[in-house]
Amino acid sequence: MRIRIVDAFTDRPFTGNPAGVLLLDDAFPDDDRLRNVAMEVNHAETAFAHRLPAGGEADWALRWFTPATEVAMCGHATLAAAHVLHTAGAHEGPVRFATRSGVLVATPGPDGWITMDFPTAPLTAVRIPDGVAEALGAAPLAAYDTGPHVGDLLVELADERTVLGLSPDHRGLTAHSSRGVIATARADDPSLGHDFVSRCFFPGVGIDEDPVTGSAHTALAPHWSARLGRDDLTGLQASHRPGLVRTGLRGDRTLLTGRAVTVIEGELLG
């Protein structure tokens, strides 16, 4: 079985968010098998997909696993899976994925760009939880619940420099959401090509800091579109492997656009 490592939300190897991708011959094996493969790959997410019968509402079934658990939504591994399907010649045109978050469509565009159609996260303002400022090392201006599919606490910080300088207590963050904390701020200089910055800390699913998180941008898009007065924005996720995510707010759907590059391809022997 072929296994590929794909860097997502980038067009250069060794940047963006790496994901494992396996295209299965038929139905998913048991969950222990999927977890063991994801643990062996040891990236933030590994995507498993198999083709569905023609004529249904989706073309491929898709699941995502961290080294510790299955997740309900993952943007970068969906982008990686769509990239593999198109570059390997396994699918042409838009691909419809059946997932735990409903049917997600990934549409190829020019120059390798892929646009994914995801549900917009429902943001609810909440009181800033006690202990979040201490765990992050910075005082939030506001906090938001991101709903069941994303499952994070989104916090807005004072400025880009504050986000870039975070060195959080990851164990301390686990008390504040089921997956983790999204920290964000307005870009200091939009002329550099991004409108807002973010960093994502997910110790609740075994990922201290995720490099570039598509699902988080389904919450970041409505948050910043409301503040900046534009539906189409670009976010920079400023991890040690940074990447850009173009967002397009379309009511209860959010378009996430990025590129991807395959860096490793081999055979799964176990």
VOGU-3710 file (C-alpha; in Angstrom, 3 decimals, decimal comma):
1> mririvdaft> 0,000/0,000/0,000  1,387/3,398/-1,007  1,906/5,976/1,714  2,716/9,603/1,066  3,843/12,499/3,251  2,434/15,772/1,982  3,211/19,299/3,180  -0,065/21,242/3,116  -0,802/24,973/2,888  2,523/25,559/1,195
11> drpftgnpag> 4,187/25,103/-2,183  7,654/24,409/-0,732  8,850/21,222/0,958  9,562/21,324/4,696  7,132/24,159/5,384  3,401/24,118/6,055  1,756/21,196/7,842  2,864/17,630/7,032  0,235/14,896/6,803  0,319/11,221/5,982
21> vlllddafpd> -2,047/10,098/3,215  -3,089/6,494/2,470  -5,500/5,608/-0,329  -7,046/2,278/0,667  -8,158/-0,414/-1,755  -11,540/-0,829/-0,051  -13,239/-0,240/3,327  -11,431/1,099/6,374  -9,641/-1,523/8,512  -10,340/-1,623/12,238
31> ddrlrnvame> -9,637/1,495/14,280  -6,629/-0,031/16,059  -4,958/-0,503/12,695  -5,643/3,113/11,710  -4,353/4,423/15,040  -1,198/2,331/14,797  -0,410/3,611/11,310  -1,028/7,211/12,426  1,210/6,666/15,442  3,950/5,296/13,160
41> vnhaetafah> 3,625/8,250/10,751  3,765/10,529/13,828  2,575/13,695/12,142  -0,250/15,874/13,411  -2,713/14,022/11,152  -2,827/11,019/8,871  -5,649/10,823/6,322  -7,171/7,517/5,235  -9,467/7,428/2,203  -11,215/4,807/0,104
51> rlpaggeadw> -13,352/5,111/-3,004  -17,154/4,917/-2,647  -19,603/3,398/-5,154  -20,570/5,672/-8,029  -23,852/7,558/-7,856  -23,809/8,483/-4,180  -23,484/11,857/-2,472  -19,710/11,459/-2,087  -16,821/10,037/-4,118  -14,419/9,019/-1,321
61> alrwftpate> -14,765/8,237/2,382  -12,197/10,093/4,510  -11,056/9,796/8,126  -8,312/11,601/10,048  -6,179/10,345/12,935  -3,597/12,071/15,106  -0,972/9,832/16,744  -3,372/9,659/19,713  -6,969/9,789/18,453  -9,443/10,234/15,590
71> vamcghatla> -10,637/13,806/14,989  -13,936/15,144/13,660  -12,462/17,680/11,233  -9,077/18,355/9,670  -8,339/20,871/6,951  -4,681/20,278/6,136  -5,023/16,492/5,825  -8,086/16,969/3,582  -6,018/19,274/1,389  -3,223/16,678/1,397
81> aahvlhtaga> -5,645/13,882/0,432  -7,140/15,929/-2,414  -3,642/16,784/-3,635  -2,688/13,080/-3,697  -5,887/12,077/-5,526  -5,235/14,618/-8,255  -1,463/14,157/-8,623  -1,737/10,345/-8,569  -4,469/10,381/-11,218  -6,983/8,700/-8,902
91> hegpvrfatr> -9,630/11,418/-9,309  -10,333/14,288/-11,694  -12,138/17,524/-10,901  -13,891/18,319/-7,619  -13,786/15,490/-5,095  -16,534/14,946/-2,529  -15,357/13,449/0,752  -17,761/11,729/3,156  -16,508/12,588/6,662  -17,635/12,915/10,272
101> sgvlvatpgp> -18,246/16,604/9,472  -20,512/15,864/6,513  -19,632/15,968/2,824  -16,605/18,188/2,185  -15,784/19,211/-1,390  -12,243/19,970/-2,600  -11,968/21,690/-5,987  -8,679/21,971/-7,889  -7,767/25,311/-9,404  -4,893/26,727/-11,453
111> dgwitmdfpt> -1,242/26,297/-10,425  -1,981/23,611/-7,865  -4,356/25,629/-5,667  -7,168/23,607/-4,071  -10,287/25,143/-2,528  -12,139/23,225/0,173  -15,736/23,880/1,241  -16,091/23,455/5,023  -18,840/24,314/7,524  -18,331/27,686/9,192
121> apltavripd> -17,699/27,344/12,915  -20,442/28,943/15,054  -18,654/31,439/17,320  -20,083/32,195/20,757  -18,500/34,853/22,952  -17,617/33,473/26,382  -16,058/34,801/29,543  -12,285/34,548/29,420  -11,653/31,431/31,506  -9,609/31,688/34,656
131> gvaealgaap> -6,082/30,482/34,046  -5,975/30,994/30,259  -3,806/34,107/30,466  -1,358/32,334/32,767  -1,215/29,227/30,548  -0,732/31,255/27,360  1,595/33,817/28,866  -0,520/36,691/27,489  -3,838/38,290/28,430  -6,660/37,738/25,865
141> laaydtgphv> -8,855/40,630/24,791  -11,798/38,282/24,151  -12,615/34,569/24,019  -14,997/32,479/21,905  -16,303/28,931/21,848  -15,948/27,494/18,319  -18,685/24,848/18,435  -18,661/21,052/18,362  -16,846/20,361/15,077  -13,797/22,513/15,834
151> gdllvelade> -13,919/22,181/19,608  -11,399/24,929/20,438  -11,284/28,064/22,529  -10,434/31,009/20,256  -8,736/33,935/21,975  -7,903/37,306/20,446  -4,654/38,876/21,622  -3,439/42,453/21,494  -1,207/42,292/18,406  0,793/40,103/16,054
161> rtvlglspdh> 3,958/40,419/18,118  2,172/38,957/21,144  0,992/35,936/19,140  4,465/35,329/17,697  6,062/35,537/21,142  3,841/32,983/22,903  5,535/30,176/24,815  2,562/28,527/26,525  2,224/25,986/29,277  0,668/23,251/27,151
171> rgltahssrg> -0,492/21,172/30,093  -2,204/24,236/31,506  -4,134/24,731/28,252  -5,741/21,274/28,370  -8,310/22,467/30,922  -9,880/24,995/28,569  -11,270/23,064/25,572  -11,678/19,582/24,162  -8,948/20,033/21,553  -7,011/23,200/22,327
181> viataraddp> -6,628/26,959/21,996  -6,433/29,164/18,889  -4,543/32,402/19,570  -4,976/35,159/16,989  -4,417/38,856/16,301  -4,772/41,328/13,458  -1,742/41,550/11,159  0,624/44,370/12,032  1,313/45,073/8,335  -1,270/43,715/5,843
191> slghdfvsrc> 0,983/44,768/2,941  3,093/41,687/3,767  0,319/39,476/2,341  -1,776/38,393/5,331  -4,672/39,979/7,203  -4,392/38,112/10,508  -2,044/35,736/12,298  -2,720/32,708/14,440  -1,078/29,890/16,357  -2,857/26,700/17,417
201> ffpgvgided> -2,087/24,659/20,520  -3,826/21,249/20,741  -2,406/19,347/23,719  -5,822/17,726/24,244  -5,212/15,536/21,156  -1,479/15,079/21,613  -0,275/18,045/19,497  1,449/20,808/21,468  1,455/23,158/18,466  -0,066/22,397/15,070
211> pvtgsahtal> 1,884/23,991/12,186  -1,049/25,087/9,937  -4,638/24,247/10,862  -7,358/24,407/8,220  -10,208/23,644/10,624  -9,203/26,549/12,888  -9,673/28,890/9,946  -13,373/28,007/9,794  -13,537/29,952/13,073  -10,887/32,549/12,226
221> aphwsarlgr> -12,674/33,455/8,977  -15,959/34,653/10,551  -14,083/36,275/13,436  -11,844/38,431/11,230  -14,327/38,980/8,413  -16,642/40,642/10,950  -13,840/42,899/12,182  -12,205/43,731/8,873  -15,396/44,033/6,811  -14,309/41,632/4,037
231> ddltglqash> -15,363/38,083/3,239  -12,094/37,089/1,539  -8,959/37,169/3,691  -5,558/35,530/4,061  -4,356/34,121/7,350  -0,756/33,387/8,324  -0,350/30,578/10,833  2,961/31,586/12,373  4,351/28,295/13,676  7,913/27,062/13,174
241> rpglvrtglr> 6,577/25,675/9,848  4,423/28,608/8,731  1,763/28,509/6,066  -0,884/30,673/4,414  -4,612/29,906/4,276  -6,913/31,910/2,024  -10,386/32,109/3,558  -13,704/32,968/1,940  -16,692/33,388/4,240  -19,904/32,251/2,518
251> gdrtlltgra> -22,493/32,306/5,306  -22,629/28,911/6,942  -19,780/27,660/4,711  -16,145/28,726/4,655  -13,843/28,239/1,674  -10,256/27,312/2,552  -7,717/27,572/-0,257  -4,124/26,381/-0,229  -1,448/24,467/-2,039  0,370/21,252/-1,174
261> vtviegellg> 3,492/19,353/-2,168  4,346/15,651/-1,816  7,736/15,202/-0,129  7,907/11,436/0,546  6,327/8,472/-1,202  6,855/4,842/-0,251  5,348/1,481/0,638  3,619/0,619/3,917  4,914/-2,845/4,801  3,448/-3,439/8,254
//
